[in-house]
């Protein structure tokens, strides 16, 4: 307002000065012209204000003349509101980024259980596509009877376990519904597929260990009870010696199982093997000498061993893996069968240790499970030949610790080939 009065005063002074020089009419005309200019400018400024009011998202005009004093508080409030909105937007963006980074899936639902938002993890868990699935019922997207029953409950004190098939893969999800506002719900999903597999493995392991140890313990207990209950004269010395040998065999079997379990535990809890360059050809040669003794002349051995290839690693672990594959071949190859042992460089720069036999072979459905602990194709035959059921599991872990790959090729009735393939990064040439 002060600016306006000052402008009127300035035009009046200018009109008086000009009127004193050129006459009153000219002075009054100039003063009237000044007022007209002020009115036109004020009208133009009012039109700018009117345009801004209709488009409040646009920035306000920087100056509107006599209206500045009136609009200044509005401008200040608007600037403060803009700053607050920017801060809220940044906070919201930060929250959305945090929600996207969650390892669990998060899905927001309205009162009709329709999807309003989800993060990337939820999309991966149940195949949600927010562009096409927004405002669609979660019950039509997640078509699981267990989830439908769960979602229709009045309260959700705990999660529900769902078993889904998505993209050809089976997965297990824990789903938890929570109400967080009036007519608003949050569905949290967690992938527990690996946890379930580990739990199944743990249960199988405990059951298998119990089963493997129960047999020799039962035999031992039976012999000891018999010896304790019967008078000394009831058994001849030959019978006592026979029972003692059988008990020793069962005790040694339990020792072997425990030793292999401890070996597995040590392999699983250790980092990758370091060590030094090992001439694996020499290790294979020594294992072959022991294998011939174990075979007792019942098998034909064919050697194809390169002695100048070294593998960086643990000699004890490598010797164990080499021996395990040879021992298995002897156990499952009939009398007069052929066992071919090779250690050579491949065309792609890797090194391969392989044991090929003409034994009974393995059915295709059994091959993927051969490296599981205590897994046996023929349990009775494995025990009869003295196996603990842990040899291939140990060999697989030795391979992993040396960046190697254990491959198995077999056909029922046509023999098997077990190979350890070492990468070039682990190899060197013996000097």
Helices and strands as residue ranges (DSSP letters): H 2-22, H 24-54, G 65-67, H 68-101, E 105-109, E 115-118, H 120-126, H 130-133, H 138-141, H 145-151, E 160-166, E 169-181, E 184-191, H 193-229, G 232-234, H 237-269, E 276-279, H 280-295, E 300-305, E 309-313, H 315-331, E 338-345, E 351-357, H 364-367, H 379-384, H 391-401, E 405-410, E 416-422, G 424-426, E 427-429
